[in-house]
C-alpha cells in the first residue's frame, strides 16, 4: 500500500500545547489498544454525515475493528485525549511518494469548534512532513470544506463515487 510510512515519527505530544486548543487536551500517538475507542468515536462522529447524505453506506461507518487494525499497520494514528483520558479526537495518515494522505480527521461532535481538529491536522502534518498533503471530504460537507480551506487546503478534484455522493479532494 505504501512505499514509505512516516519515518520521522517524532514525539507528537510535543505538538499538543500550541494553538487555541483547551490545555486539558493532549495529542499523542495512538496505540493498538486505542483502536476500539477510536472506532467508536468514528461511528459517533460520522453519523452526522449519514444524515447529511441520507445514506448510511459511508465508508467510515462500515469500517470494522479488523479493518482499522489492518490500517493501523500502514498508518500513523494520532489521538486527542482529554484530562480524564478519554479519546475525543483522532486522525490518521500515511506517506507515499512525497505526499501525506490524511484521513478520518474526527472530533467528538460535542467538542467540535474548540480547536481540537485544527491541532490534530497540524500535528499529523508536522509528525510526518512531506512535500504535499492530500485529503478528501464529501461535497455536501460544507463545514469540513471551509475548515480545510482555512487550514490552507485547496480543492483540486471531484469524484462522483455513486449517485448522491461526490468526494472533493483537497491538497496543500
DSSP file (Angstrom, degrees, kcal/mol; ACC not computed):
  #  RESIDUE AA STRUCTURE BP1 BP2  ACC     N-H-->O    O-->H-N    N-H-->O    O-->H-N    TCO  KAPPA ALPHA  PHI   PSI    X-CA   Y-CA   Z-CA
    1    1 A X              0   0    0      0, 0.0     2,-0.4     0, 0.0    73,-0.0   0.000 360.0 360.0 360.0 -42.2    0.0    0.0    0.0
    2    2 A X        -     0   0    0      1,-0.1     3,-0.2    94,-0.0    94,-0.1  -0.955 360.0-154.8-129.5 149.2    2.8    2.5    0.8
    3    3 A X  S    S+     0   0    0     -2,-0.4     2,-0.3     1,-0.3    93,-0.1   0.591  90.5  21.9 -96.2 -10.1    6.4    2.6   -0.1
    4    4 A X        -     0   0    0     91,-0.8    91,-0.5    70,-0.1    -1,-0.3  -0.897  62.3-161.8-153.0 128.2    7.1    4.7    3.0
    5    5 A X        -     0   0    0     -2,-0.3     2,-0.1    -3,-0.2    89,-0.1  -0.691  60.7 -67.1 -93.3 158.6    5.3    5.2    6.2
    6    6 A X        -     0   0    0     -2,-0.3     3,-0.1     1,-0.2    -1,-0.1  -0.237  51.0-177.6 -52.0 111.5    6.3    8.3    8.1
    7    7 A X  S    S+     0   0    0      1,-0.2     2,-1.5    -2,-0.1    -1,-0.2   0.692  72.2  74.2 -84.4 -19.4    9.9    7.6    9.2
    8    8 A X        +     0   0    0    121,-0.1     2,-1.3     1,-0.1    -1,-0.2  -0.578  59.5 159.9 -91.4  72.6   10.0   10.9   11.1
    9    9 A X        +     0   0    0     -2,-1.5     3,-0.1    -3,-0.1   119,-0.1  -0.496  16.2 171.1 -96.2  65.3    7.9    9.7   14.0
   10   10 A X        -     0   0    0     -2,-1.3     2,-0.9   117,-0.5     3,-0.1  -0.117  52.8 -67.1 -68.8 172.3    9.0   12.3   16.5
   11   11 A X    >   -     0   0    0      1,-0.2     3,-1.4     2,-0.1     4,-0.3  -0.479  48.8-167.0 -65.7 103.1    7.3   12.8   19.8
   12   12 A X  G >  S+     0   0    0     -2,-0.9     3,-2.2     1,-0.3     4,-0.3   0.779  78.5  73.3 -66.2 -28.2    3.9   14.0   18.8
   13   13 A X  G >  S+     0   0    0      1,-0.3     3,-1.2     2,-0.2    -1,-0.3   0.746  83.6  69.8 -62.2 -21.0    3.0   15.1   22.3
   14   14 A X  G <  S+     0   0    0     -3,-1.4     3,-0.5     1,-0.2    -1,-0.3   0.773  96.8  53.7 -62.0 -25.3    5.4   18.0   21.9
   15   15 A X  G X  S+     0   0    0     -3,-2.2     3,-0.9    -4,-0.3    -1,-0.2   0.508  86.2  85.0 -88.2  -5.0    2.9   19.5   19.4
   16   16 A X  T <  S+     0   0    0     -3,-1.2    -1,-0.2    11,-0.3    -2,-0.1   0.583  77.7  61.3 -82.3  -9.4   -0.1   19.4   21.6
   17   17 A X  T 3  S+     0   0    0     -3,-0.5    -1,-0.2    -4,-0.2     2,-0.1   0.302  84.2  96.7-101.3  11.3    0.3   22.6   23.6
   18   18 A X  S X  S+     0   0    0     -3,-0.9     3,-0.6   101,-0.1   101,-0.1  -0.482  70.5  14.5 -91.9 167.2    0.1   25.0   20.6
   19   19 A X  T 3  S-     0   0    0      1,-0.2    96,-0.0    -2,-0.1    -3,-0.0  -0.196 106.5 -47.3  76.7-159.5   -2.9   26.9   19.2
   20   20 A X  T 3  S+     0   0    0     95,-0.1    -1,-0.2     2,-0.0    96,-0.1   0.331  87.5 129.6 -98.2   5.5   -6.2   27.6   20.8
   21   21 A X  S <  S-     0   0    0     -3,-0.6    94,-0.1    94,-0.3     4,-0.0  -0.284  71.6 -93.7 -63.5 145.8   -7.0   24.1   21.9
   22   22 A X    >   -     0   0    0     92,-0.4     3,-1.7     1,-0.1    -1,-0.1  -0.335  32.0-125.6 -58.8 139.3   -8.0   23.7   25.6
   23   23 A X  T 3  S+     0   0    0      1,-0.3    -1,-0.1    -3,-0.1    -2,-0.1   0.740 104.5  67.6 -61.5 -25.3   -5.0   22.9   27.8
   24   24 A X  T 3  S+     0   0    0      2,-0.0     2,-0.5    60,-0.0    -1,-0.3   0.448  86.2  85.6 -79.3   3.5   -6.6   19.8   29.2
   25   25 A X    <   -     0   0    0     -3,-1.7     2,-0.4    57,-0.2    57,-0.2  -0.901  59.0-169.8-108.1 130.4   -6.3   18.1   25.8
   26   26 A X  E     -A   81   0A   0     55,-2.5    55,-2.9    -2,-0.5     2,-0.6  -0.940  12.8-147.6-118.2 141.0   -3.2   16.3   24.7
   27   27 A X  E     +A   80   0A   0     -2,-0.4   -11,-0.3    53,-0.2     2,-0.3  -0.937  32.9 154.9-107.6 124.5   -2.4   14.9   21.2
   28   28 A X  E     -A   79   0A   0     51,-2.2    51,-2.7    -2,-0.6     2,-0.3  -0.865  50.0 -76.6-139.0 171.0   -0.3   11.8   21.2
   29   29 A X  E     -A   78   0A   0     -2,-0.3    49,-0.3    49,-0.2     2,-0.1  -0.555  50.9-125.0 -69.4 130.3    0.5    8.8   19.1
   30   30 A X        -     0   0    0     47,-2.7    47,-0.3    -2,-0.3     2,-0.3  -0.461  21.3-146.7 -75.5 151.5   -2.3    6.2   19.3
   31   31 A X    >   -     0   0    0     -2,-0.1     3,-2.1     1,-0.1     4,-0.4  -0.732  30.0-102.1-113.1 165.6   -1.5    2.7   20.2
   32   32 A X  G >  S+     0   0    0      1,-0.3     3,-1.5    -2,-0.3     4,-0.3   0.850 120.9  61.7 -57.3 -34.6   -3.2   -0.5   19.1
   33   33 A X  G 3  S+     0   0    0      1,-0.3     4,-0.3     2,-0.1     3,-0.3   0.676  98.1  59.5 -66.6 -15.6   -5.1   -0.7   22.3
   34   34 A X  G <> S+     0   0    0     -3,-2.1     4,-2.3     1,-0.2    -1,-0.3   0.572  79.0  91.2 -84.9 -11.0   -6.8    2.6   21.4
   35   35 A X  H <> S+     0   0    0     -3,-1.5     4,-2.6    -4,-0.4     5,-0.2   0.833  81.1  53.0 -63.0 -36.9   -8.3    1.3   18.2
   36   36 A X  H  > S+     0   0    0     -4,-0.3     4,-2.2    -3,-0.3    -1,-0.2   0.934 112.7  45.3 -63.2 -44.4  -11.7    0.2   19.7
   37   37 A X  H  > S+     0   0    0     -4,-0.3     4,-2.3    -3,-0.2    -2,-0.2   0.883 113.1  50.8 -66.1 -38.1  -12.2    3.6   21.3
   38   38 A X  H  X S+     0   0    0     -4,-2.3     4,-2.5     2,-0.2    -2,-0.2   0.913 110.1  49.7 -65.1 -41.8  -11.2    5.4   18.0
   39   39 A X  H  X S+     0   0    0     -4,-2.6     4,-2.4     2,-0.2    -2,-0.2   0.903 110.2  50.2 -64.4 -41.0  -13.6    3.2   16.0
   40   40 A X  H  X S+     0   0    0     -4,-2.2     4,-2.0     2,-0.2    -1,-0.2   0.910 112.0  47.8 -62.7 -41.9  -16.4    4.0   18.5
   41   41 A X  H  X S+     0   0    0     -4,-2.3     4,-3.2     2,-0.2     5,-0.2   0.899 109.0  55.1 -63.7 -40.1  -15.6    7.7   18.2
   42   42 A X  H  X S+     0   0    0     -4,-2.5     4,-2.5     1,-0.2    -2,-0.2   0.928 107.2  49.0 -59.0 -47.0  -15.5    7.3   14.4
   43   43 A X  H  X S+     0   0    0     -4,-2.4     4,-0.7     1,-0.2    -1,-0.2   0.916 114.9  45.4 -58.9 -43.2  -19.0    5.9   14.3
   44   44 A X  H >< S+     0   0    0     -4,-2.0     3,-0.5     1,-0.2     4,-0.5   0.930 115.6  45.4 -65.9 -46.7  -20.3    8.7   16.5
   45   45 A X  H 3< S+     0   0    0     -4,-3.2     3,-0.5     1,-0.2     4,-0.2   0.841 114.1  47.6 -68.9 -34.5  -18.5   11.5   14.5
   46   46 A X  H >X S+     0   0    0     -4,-2.5     4,-1.3    -5,-0.2     3,-0.7   0.541  87.2  85.4 -89.5  -5.6  -19.5   10.2   11.1
   47   47 A X  H <X S+     0   0    0     -4,-0.7     4,-1.5    -3,-0.5     3,-0.3   0.881  84.4  60.2 -59.0 -36.8  -23.2    9.7   11.9
   48   48 A X  H 3> S+     0   0    0     -3,-0.5     4,-2.2    -4,-0.5    -1,-0.2   0.823 100.7  54.9 -62.6 -29.1  -23.8   13.3   11.1
   49   49 A X  H <> S+     0   0    0     -3,-0.7     4,-2.4    -4,-0.2    -1,-0.2   0.857 101.9  56.7 -70.6 -34.9  -22.6   12.6    7.5
   50   50 A X  H  X>S+     0   0    0     -4,-1.3     5,-1.9    -3,-0.3     4,-0.6   0.881 109.6  46.6 -61.9 -36.4  -25.1    9.8    7.2
   51   51 A X  H ><5S+     0   0    0     -4,-1.5     3,-0.7     3,-0.2    -2,-0.2   0.931 110.8  51.3 -69.5 -46.3  -27.8   12.4    7.9
   52   52 A X  H 3<5S+     0   0    0     -4,-2.2    -2,-0.2     1,-0.2    -1,-0.2   0.894 121.3  33.4 -57.1 -42.3  -26.3   15.0    5.5
   53   53 A X  H 3<5S-     0   0    0     -4,-2.4    -1,-0.2     2,-0.2    -2,-0.2   0.421 100.3-130.0 -96.6   0.3  -26.2   12.4    2.7
   54   54 A X  T <<5S+     0   0    0     -3,-0.7     2,-0.3    -4,-0.6    -3,-0.2   0.917  75.8 110.8  48.5  46.5  -29.3   10.5    3.7
   55   55 A X      < -     0   0    0     -5,-1.9    -2,-0.2    -6,-0.2    -1,-0.2  -0.938  54.3-167.7-154.9 120.7  -27.1    7.4    3.3
   56   56 A X  S    S+     0   0    0     -2,-0.3     2,-1.8     1,-0.2    -6,-0.1   0.526  72.6  93.6 -87.8  -5.3  -25.8    5.0    5.9
   57   57 A X        +     0   0    0     -7,-0.1     2,-0.5     4,-0.0    -1,-0.2  -0.524  51.4 139.6 -87.9  72.2  -23.4    3.5    3.4
   58   58 A X    >>  -     0   0    0     -2,-1.8     3,-1.8     1,-0.1     4,-1.1  -0.964  58.5-128.8-113.9 130.7  -20.4    5.7    4.3
   59   59 A X  H >> S+     0   0    0     -2,-0.5     4,-1.2     1,-0.3     3,-0.7   0.844 107.5  56.4 -49.4 -41.6  -17.1    4.0    4.5
   60   60 A X  H 34 S+     0   0    0      1,-0.3    -1,-0.3     2,-0.2   -14,-0.1   0.799 109.5  46.6 -63.6 -28.2  -16.3    5.4    7.9
   61   61 A X  H <4 S+     0   0    0     -3,-1.8    -1,-0.3     1,-0.2    -2,-0.2   0.624 111.7  51.4 -87.4 -14.4  -19.5    3.8    9.3
   62   62 A X  H << S+     0   0    0     -4,-1.1    -2,-0.2    -3,-0.7    -1,-0.2   0.596  82.7 112.6 -95.5 -13.8  -18.9    0.5    7.6
   63   63 A X     <  -     0   0    0     -4,-1.2     2,-0.2    -5,-0.2   -20,-0.0  -0.325  53.3-152.5 -66.1 140.8  -15.3    0.0    8.9
   64   64 A X     >  -     0   0    0      1,-0.1     4,-2.3    -2,-0.0     5,-0.2  -0.575  30.4-104.0-105.9 170.7  -14.8   -2.8   11.4
   65   65 A X  H  > S+     0   0    0      1,-0.2     4,-2.2     2,-0.2     5,-0.2   0.893 124.0  53.2 -61.8 -39.7  -12.2   -3.3   14.1
   66   66 A X  H  > S+     0   0    0      2,-0.2     4,-2.1     1,-0.2    -1,-0.2   0.914 108.4  50.9 -60.3 -42.2  -10.4   -5.8   11.9
   67   67 A X  H  > S+     0   0    0      1,-0.2     4,-2.4     2,-0.2    -2,-0.2   0.934 111.6  45.8 -60.5 -46.8  -10.3   -3.1    9.1
   68   68 A X  H  X S+     0   0    0     -4,-2.3     4,-2.1     1,-0.2    -1,-0.2   0.844 109.8  54.8 -69.5 -32.8   -8.9   -0.4   11.4
   69   69 A X  H  X S+     0   0    0     -4,-2.2     4,-0.8     2,-0.2    -1,-0.2   0.896 109.9  47.2 -66.0 -38.8   -6.3   -2.8   12.9
   70   70 A X  H >X S+     0   0    0     -4,-2.1     3,-0.8     1,-0.2     4,-0.5   0.923 111.9  50.0 -65.3 -44.6   -5.1   -3.6    9.3
   71   71 A X  H >X S+     0   0    0     -4,-2.4     3,-1.4     1,-0.2     4,-0.9   0.858 101.6  63.6 -61.5 -35.2   -5.0    0.1    8.6
   72   72 A X  H 3< S+     0   0    0     -4,-2.1     3,-0.3     1,-0.3    -1,-0.2   0.805  94.6  60.9 -59.3 -31.2   -3.0    0.7   11.8
   73   73 A X  H << S+     0   0    0     -4,-0.8    -1,-0.3    -3,-0.8    -2,-0.2   0.754 114.8  33.1 -68.5 -23.9   -0.2   -1.3   10.4
   74   74 A X  H << S+     0   0    0     -3,-1.4     2,-0.3    -4,-0.5    -1,-0.2   0.417 115.2  57.8-113.1  -0.9    0.3    1.1    7.5
   75   75 A X  S  < S-     0   0    0     -4,-0.9     2,-0.5    -3,-0.3    19,-0.2  -0.853  73.1-120.4-129.5 160.6   -0.6    4.4    9.0
   76   76 A X  E     - B   0  93A   0     17,-2.9    17,-1.8    -2,-0.3     2,-0.4  -0.910  32.7-160.6 -95.8 129.9    0.3    6.8   11.8
   77   77 A X  E     - B   0  92A   0     -2,-0.5   -47,-2.7   -47,-0.3     2,-0.3  -0.937   5.8-167.8-112.1 132.4   -2.7    7.3   14.1
   78   78 A X  E     -AB  29  91A   0     13,-2.9    13,-1.5    -2,-0.4     2,-0.4  -0.865   4.0-160.9-112.8 154.5   -2.9   10.3   16.4
   79   79 A X  E     -AB  28  90A   0    -51,-2.7   -51,-2.2    -2,-0.3     2,-0.5  -0.983  14.2-142.5-133.6 147.1   -5.4   10.7   19.2
   80   80 A X  E     -AB  27  89A   0      9,-2.7     8,-3.0    -2,-0.4     9,-1.1  -0.951  25.6-168.5-105.3 125.9   -6.6   13.7   21.2
   81   81 A X  E     -AB  26  87A   0    -55,-2.9   -55,-2.5    -2,-0.5     6,-0.2  -0.947  10.5-140.6-121.7 133.9   -7.2   12.8   24.8
   82   82 A X    >   -     0   0    0      4,-2.4     3,-2.1    -2,-0.4   -57,-0.2  -0.222  41.1 -87.2 -82.6-179.8   -9.0   14.9   27.5
   83   83 A X  T 3  S+     0   0    0      1,-0.3   -58,-0.1     2,-0.1    -1,-0.1   0.709 128.2  55.9 -61.7 -21.8   -8.0   15.3   31.1
   84   84 A X  T 3  S-     0   0    0      2,-0.1    -1,-0.3   -60,-0.1   -60,-0.0   0.455 120.2-107.4 -88.6  -1.9  -10.0   12.1   32.0
   85   85 A X  S <  S+     0   0    0     -3,-2.1     2,-0.3     1,-0.3    -2,-0.1   0.529  71.6 143.6  88.7   6.4   -8.1   10.0   29.5
   86   86 A X        -     0   0    0      1,-0.1    -4,-2.4     2,-0.0     2,-0.6  -0.607  55.2-120.9 -81.0 138.8  -11.0    9.8   27.0
   87   87 A X  E     +B   81   0A   0     -2,-0.3    -6,-0.2    -6,-0.2     3,-0.1  -0.705  39.7 165.9 -78.6 118.4  -10.2    9.8   23.3
   88   88 A X  E     +     0   0A   0     -8,-3.0    20,-3.0    -2,-0.6     2,-0.3   0.381  61.1  16.1-116.4  -0.5  -12.1   12.8   21.9
   89   89 A X  E     +BC  80 107A   0     -9,-1.1    -9,-2.7    18,-0.3     2,-0.3  -0.979  59.0 177.8-165.1 160.6  -10.4   13.1   18.5
   90   90 A X  E     -BC  79 106A   0     16,-2.3    16,-2.8    -2,-0.3     2,-0.3  -0.986   6.4-176.7-163.0 159.2   -8.3   11.3   16.1
   91   91 A X  E     -B   78   0A   0    -13,-1.5   -13,-2.9    -2,-0.3     2,-0.3  -0.965   8.9-162.1-154.2 155.2   -6.6   11.4   12.7
   92   92 A X  E     +BC  77 103A   0     11,-2.2    11,-3.1    -2,-0.3     2,-0.3  -0.963  12.2 167.0-139.6 158.2   -4.6    9.0   10.6
   93   93 A X  E     -BC  76 102A   0    -17,-1.8   -17,-2.9    -2,-0.3     2,-0.3  -0.989  17.0-157.7-162.4 160.6   -2.2    9.3    7.6
   94   94 A X  E     - C   0 101A   0      7,-1.6     7,-3.2    -2,-0.3     2,-0.4  -0.979  19.4-129.7-141.7 155.3    0.4    7.6    5.5
   95   95 A X  E     + C   0 100A   0    -91,-0.5   -91,-0.8    -2,-0.3     2,-0.3  -0.857  27.8 166.1-108.9 140.6    3.1    8.9    3.3
   96   96 A X  E >   - C   0  99A   0      3,-2.5     3,-1.7    -2,-0.4    -2,-0.0  -0.920  67.0 -15.0-154.4 125.9    3.7    7.8   -0.3
   97   97 A X  T 3  S-     0   0    0     -2,-0.3     3,-0.1     1,-0.3    33,-0.0   0.852 128.8 -47.0  51.4  42.9    5.9    9.4   -3.0
   98   98 A X  T 3  S+     0   0    0      1,-0.2    34,-1.6    31,-0.1    33,-0.6   0.515 116.6 108.9  82.0   4.9    6.2   12.7   -1.2
   99   99 A X  E <   -Cd  96 132A   0     -3,-1.7    -3,-2.5    32,-0.2     2,-0.7  -0.951  58.9-146.1-118.1 134.9    2.5   13.0   -0.3
  100  100 A X  E     -Cd  95 133A   0     32,-2.9    34,-2.8    -2,-0.4     2,-0.8  -0.887  15.0-154.1 -94.8 115.2    0.9   12.7    3.1
  101  101 A X  E     -Cd  94 134A   0     -7,-3.2    -7,-1.6    -2,-0.7     2,-0.4  -0.831  13.9-162.6 -93.9 111.2   -2.5   11.1    2.6
  102  102 A X  E     +C   93   0A   0     32,-2.9    34,-0.4    -2,-0.8     2,-0.3  -0.771  14.4 169.9-100.4 136.1   -4.6   12.3    5.6
  103  103 A X  E     +C   92   0A   0    -11,-3.1   -11,-2.2    -2,-0.4    32,-0.0  -0.968  45.1  18.9-144.5 160.7   -7.8   10.5    6.6
  104  104 A X  E     +     0   0A   0     -2,-0.3     2,-0.6     1,-0.2    -1,-0.1   0.843  59.1 179.7  52.3  46.0  -10.6   10.2    9.2
  105  105 A X  E     +     0   0A   0    -14,-0.2     2,-0.3    -3,-0.1   -14,-0.2  -0.686  18.4 166.3 -72.3 121.0  -10.0   13.5   11.0
  106  106 A X  E     -C   90   0A   0    -16,-2.8   -16,-2.3    -2,-0.6     2,-0.3  -0.993  27.2-173.7-145.0 147.3  -12.6   13.4   13.7
  107  107 A X  E     -C   89   0A   0     -2,-0.3   -18,-0.3   -18,-0.2     5,-0.2  -0.991  47.1 -89.7-135.8 142.1  -13.6   15.2   16.9
  108  108 A X    >   -     0   0    0    -20,-3.0     3,-2.4    -2,-0.3     4,-0.5  -0.267  41.8-122.4 -49.1 131.5  -16.4   14.2   19.3
  109  109 A X  G >  S+     0   0    0      1,-0.3     3,-0.8     2,-0.2    -1,-0.1   0.806 110.5  54.5 -52.8 -34.7  -19.5   16.1   18.0
  110  110 A X  G 3  S+     0   0    0      1,-0.2    -1,-0.3     3,-0.0    -2,-0.1   0.619 111.3  46.1 -74.5 -11.5  -20.0   17.9   21.3
  111  111 A X  G X  S+     0   0    0     -3,-2.4     3,-0.9   -23,-0.1     5,-0.4   0.305  81.3 122.9-114.6   6.7  -16.4   19.2   21.2
  112  112 A X  T <   +     0   0    0     -3,-0.8    -3,-0.0    -4,-0.5    -4,-0.0  -0.367  64.9  37.2 -69.3 150.7  -16.2   20.5   17.7
  113  113 A X  T 3  S+     0   0    0     -2,-0.0    -1,-0.2     1,-0.0    -3,-0.0   0.566  87.0 100.9  86.7   9.9  -15.3   24.1   17.1
  114  114 A X  S <  S-     0   0    0     -3,-0.9   -92,-0.4   -92,-0.0    -2,-0.1   0.258 101.2 -98.3-110.0  10.0  -12.8   24.3   20.0
  115  115 A X  S  > S+     0   0    0    -94,-0.1     4,-2.1   -96,-0.0   -94,-0.3   0.414  92.3 116.0  92.2  -2.3   -9.6   23.9   18.0
  116  116 A X  H  > S+     0   0    0     -5,-0.4     4,-2.5     2,-0.2     5,-0.2   0.925  77.9  47.3 -68.2 -44.3   -9.1   20.2   18.5
  117  117 A X  H  > S+     0   0    0      2,-0.2     4,-2.5     1,-0.2     5,-0.2   0.894 110.8  52.9 -62.7 -40.3   -9.5   19.4   14.9
  118  118 A X  H  > S+     0   0    0      1,-0.2     4,-2.5     2,-0.2    -1,-0.2   0.916 111.3  46.2 -60.8 -44.0   -7.1   22.2   13.9
  119  119 A X  H  X S+     0   0    0     -4,-2.1     4,-2.7     2,-0.2    -2,-0.2   0.890 111.4  51.3 -68.1 -39.2   -4.5   20.8   16.3
  120  120 A X  H  X S+     0   0    0     -4,-2.5     4,-2.3     2,-0.2     5,-0.2   0.935 112.2  46.7 -61.6 -45.3   -4.9   17.2   15.1
  121  121 A X  H  X S+     0   0    0     -4,-2.5     4,-2.0     1,-0.2    -2,-0.2   0.938 115.3  45.3 -63.1 -47.4   -4.5   18.3   11.5
  122  122 A X  H  X S+     0   0    0     -4,-2.5     4,-2.1    -5,-0.2    -1,-0.2   0.898 112.5  52.4 -62.3 -40.8   -1.4   20.4   12.3
  123  123 A X  H  X S+     0   0    0     -4,-2.7     4,-2.3     1,-0.2    -2,-0.2   0.893 109.1  47.7 -65.4 -40.7    0.1   17.6   14.4
  124  124 A X  H  X S+     0   0    0     -4,-2.3     4,-1.1     2,-0.2    -1,-0.2   0.888 111.6  51.5 -69.1 -36.5   -0.3   15.0   11.7
  125  125 A X  H  < S+     0   0    0     -4,-2.0    -2,-0.2    -5,-0.2    -1,-0.2   0.894 115.8  41.1 -64.2 -39.2    1.3   17.3    9.2
  126  126 A X  H >< S+     0   0    0     -4,-2.1     3,-0.6     1,-0.2    -2,-0.2   0.792 109.3  58.6 -79.7 -28.6    4.3   18.0   11.5
  127  127 A X  H 3< S+     0   0    0     -4,-2.3  -117,-0.5     1,-0.3    -1,-0.2   0.767 123.2  22.1 -71.1 -24.3    4.6   14.4   12.6
  128  128 A X  T 3< S-     0   0    0     -4,-1.1    -1,-0.3    -5,-0.2    -2,-0.1  -0.522  84.5-162.3-142.5  68.7    5.2   13.2    9.1
  129  129 A X    <   +     0   0    0     -3,-0.6     2,-0.3  -121,-0.2  -121,-0.1  -0.307  18.1 165.5 -63.5 132.3    6.4   16.2    6.9
  130  130 A X        -     0   0    0     -5,-0.2   -31,-0.1   -30,-0.1     3,-0.1  -0.873  50.0-106.1-135.7 168.3    6.0   15.7    3.2
  131  131 A X  S    S+     0   0    0    -33,-0.6     2,-0.3    -2,-0.3   -32,-0.2   0.807 103.7  19.4 -64.4 -29.6    6.2   18.0    0.2
  132  132 A X  E     -d   99   0A   0    -34,-1.6   -32,-2.9     2,-0.0     2,-0.4  -0.983  64.5-151.7-144.7 147.9    2.4   17.7   -0.2
  133  133 A X  E     -d  100   0A   0     -2,-0.3    39,-1.9   -34,-0.2     2,-0.4  -0.966  15.9-174.2-121.2 142.1   -0.7   16.8    1.8
  134  134 A X  E     +dE 101 171A   0    -34,-2.8   -32,-2.9    -2,-0.4     2,-0.3  -0.990  11.6 153.7-136.7 144.5   -3.9   15.4    0.4
  135  135 A X  E     - E   0 170A   0     35,-2.2    35,-3.0    -2,-0.4     2,-0.3  -0.939  22.1-143.6-153.6 172.6   -7.3   14.6    1.9
  136  136 A X  E     + E   0 169A   0    -34,-0.4     2,-0.3    -2,-0.3    33,-0.2  -0.976  14.0 175.0-142.6 159.4  -10.9   14.3    0.8
  137  137 A X  E     - E   0 168A   0     31,-1.9    31,-3.5    -2,-0.3     2,-0.2  -0.930  42.9 -77.6-149.9 170.6  -14.3   15.0    2.2
  138  138 A X  E >   - E   0 167A   0     -2,-0.3     3,-1.7    29,-0.2    29,-0.2  -0.482  35.0-125.1 -76.2 146.0  -17.9   14.9    0.9
  139  139 A X  T 3  S+     0   0    0     27,-3.0    -1,-0.1     1,-0.3    28,-0.1   0.807 112.1  50.9 -60.4 -31.3  -19.1   17.7   -1.4
  140  140 A X  T 3  S+     0   0    0     26,-0.3     2,-1.8     1,-0.2    -1,-0.3   0.453  82.6  96.0 -86.7  -0.2  -22.1   18.4    0.9
  141  141 A X    <>  +     0   0    0     -3,-1.7     4,-2.2     1,-0.2     3,-0.3  -0.509  48.9 165.2 -87.6  69.2  -19.8   18.6    4.0
  142  142 A X  H  >  +     0   0    0     -2,-1.8     4,-2.5     1,-0.2    -1,-0.2   0.849  69.4  53.3 -59.6 -40.1  -19.6   22.3    3.8
  143  143 A X  H  > S+     0   0    0     -3,-0.2     4,-2.4     1,-0.2    -1,-0.2   0.908 110.1  48.9 -63.0 -40.6  -18.2   22.9    7.3
  144  144 A X  H  > S+     0   0    0     -3,-0.3     4,-2.8     2,-0.2     5,-0.2   0.927 110.4  50.3 -63.5 -44.5  -15.4   20.4    6.5
  145  145 A X  H  X S+     0   0    0     -4,-2.2     4,-2.4     1,-0.2    -2,-0.2   0.930 112.3  46.9 -61.0 -45.8  -14.6   22.1    3.3
  146  146 A X  H  X S+     0   0    0     -4,-2.5     4,-2.5     2,-0.2    -1,-0.2   0.914 111.7  51.9 -61.6 -42.5  -14.5   25.5    5.0
  147  147 A X  H  X S+     0   0    0     -4,-2.4     4,-1.3     1,-0.2    -2,-0.2   0.937 111.7  45.4 -58.8 -49.0  -12.3   24.1    7.8
  148  148 A X  H  <>S+     0   0    0     -4,-2.8     5,-2.7     1,-0.2    -1,-0.2   0.883 111.4  52.4 -65.8 -37.8   -9.8   22.6    5.3
  149  149 A X  H ><5S+     0   0    0     -4,-2.4     3,-1.7     1,-0.2    -1,-0.2   0.915 108.2  51.2 -63.7 -41.4   -9.7   25.8    3.3
  150  150 A X  H 3<5S+     0   0    0     -4,-2.5    -1,-0.2     1,-0.3    -2,-0.2   0.790 106.6  56.5 -63.1 -26.2   -9.0   27.8    6.4
  151  151 A X  T 3<5S-     0   0    0     -4,-1.3    -1,-0.3    -5,-0.2    -2,-0.2   0.339 130.0 -95.5 -88.4   6.5   -6.2   25.3    7.1
  152  152 A X  T < 5S+     0   0    0     -3,-1.7     2,-0.2     1,-0.3    -3,-0.2   0.525  78.9 137.0  97.3   6.9   -4.6   26.1    3.7
  153  153 A X      < -     0   0    0     -5,-2.7     2,-0.4    -6,-0.1    -1,-0.3  -0.618  34.3-159.8 -89.3 148.0   -6.0   23.3    1.6
  154  154 A X  E     -F  171   0A   0     17,-2.7    17,-2.5    -2,-0.2     2,-0.2  -0.958  23.7-110.3-125.5 144.3   -7.4   23.9   -2.0
  155  155 A X  E     +F  170   0A   0     -2,-0.4    15,-0.3    15,-0.2     3,-0.1  -0.481  40.5 161.6 -68.7 138.5   -9.8   21.8   -4.0
  156  156 A X  E     +     0   0A   0     13,-2.7     2,-0.3     1,-0.4    14,-0.2   0.478  59.1  16.3-133.7 -10.6   -8.1   20.0   -6.9
  157  157 A X  E     -F  169   0A   0     12,-1.3    12,-3.3     2,-0.0    -1,-0.4  -0.980  51.3-154.4-162.5 147.8  -10.5   17.2   -7.9
  158  158 A X  E     -F  168   0A   0     -2,-0.3     2,-0.4    10,-0.2    10,-0.2  -0.972  12.3-167.9-123.1 144.2  -14.1   15.9   -7.5
  159  159 A X  E     -F  167   0A   0      8,-2.4     8,-3.2    -2,-0.4     2,-0.9  -0.973  16.2-146.0-136.1 120.8  -15.1   12.3   -7.9
  160  160 A X  E     +F  166   0A   0     -2,-0.4     6,-0.2     6,-0.3     3,-0.1  -0.761  21.2 176.2 -83.5 108.9  -18.6   11.0   -8.1
  161  161 A X  E     -     0   0A   0      4,-2.1     2,-0.3    -2,-0.9    -1,-0.2   0.730  65.5 -24.3 -89.9 -23.4  -18.5    7.7   -6.3
  162  162 A X  E >  S-F  165   0A   0      3,-1.3     3,-2.6     0, 0.0    -1,-0.3  -0.931  94.4 -54.3-172.9 166.2  -22.2    6.9   -6.6
  163  163 A X  T 3  S+     0   0    0     -2,-0.3     3,-0.0     1,-0.3    -3,-0.0  -0.286 126.9  10.5 -54.4 127.2  -25.4    8.8   -7.0
  164  164 A X  T 3  S+     0   0    0      1,-0.1     2,-0.5  -109,-0.0    -1,-0.3   0.398 111.8  92.5  85.7  -2.8  -25.7   11.5   -4.3
  165  165 A X  E <   + F   0 162A   0     -3,-2.6    -4,-2.1   -26,-0.1    -3,-1.3  -0.890  43.4 164.2-131.6 103.8  -22.1   11.0   -3.2
  166  166 A X  E     - F   0 160A   0     -2,-0.5   -27,-3.0    -6,-0.2     2,-0.4  -0.968  24.1-146.1-116.6 131.5  -19.3   13.2   -4.6
  167  167 A X  E     -EF 138 159A   0     -8,-3.2    -8,-2.4    -2,-0.5     2,-0.5  -0.771   3.5-148.8 -96.9 142.1  -16.0   13.5   -2.9
  168  168 A X  E     -EF 137 158A   0    -31,-3.5   -31,-1.9    -2,-0.4     2,-0.4  -0.956  11.8-151.6-109.0 120.9  -13.9   16.7   -3.0
  169  169 A X  E     -EF 136 157A   0    -12,-3.3   -13,-2.7    -2,-0.5   -12,-1.3  -0.790  15.6-171.7 -94.7 135.4  -10.1   16.1   -3.0
  170  170 A X  E     -EF 135 155A   0    -35,-3.0   -35,-2.2    -2,-0.4     2,-0.3  -0.924   4.0-170.7-129.5 151.1   -8.1   18.9   -1.4
  171  171 A X  E      EF 134 154A   0    -17,-2.5   -17,-2.7    -2,-0.3   -37,-0.2  -0.936 360.0 360.0-140.2 161.9   -4.3   19.5   -1.2
  172  172 A X              0   0    0    -39,-1.9   -38,-0.1    -2,-0.3    -1,-0.1   0.244 360.0 360.0-140.6 360.0   -1.8   21.7    0.4
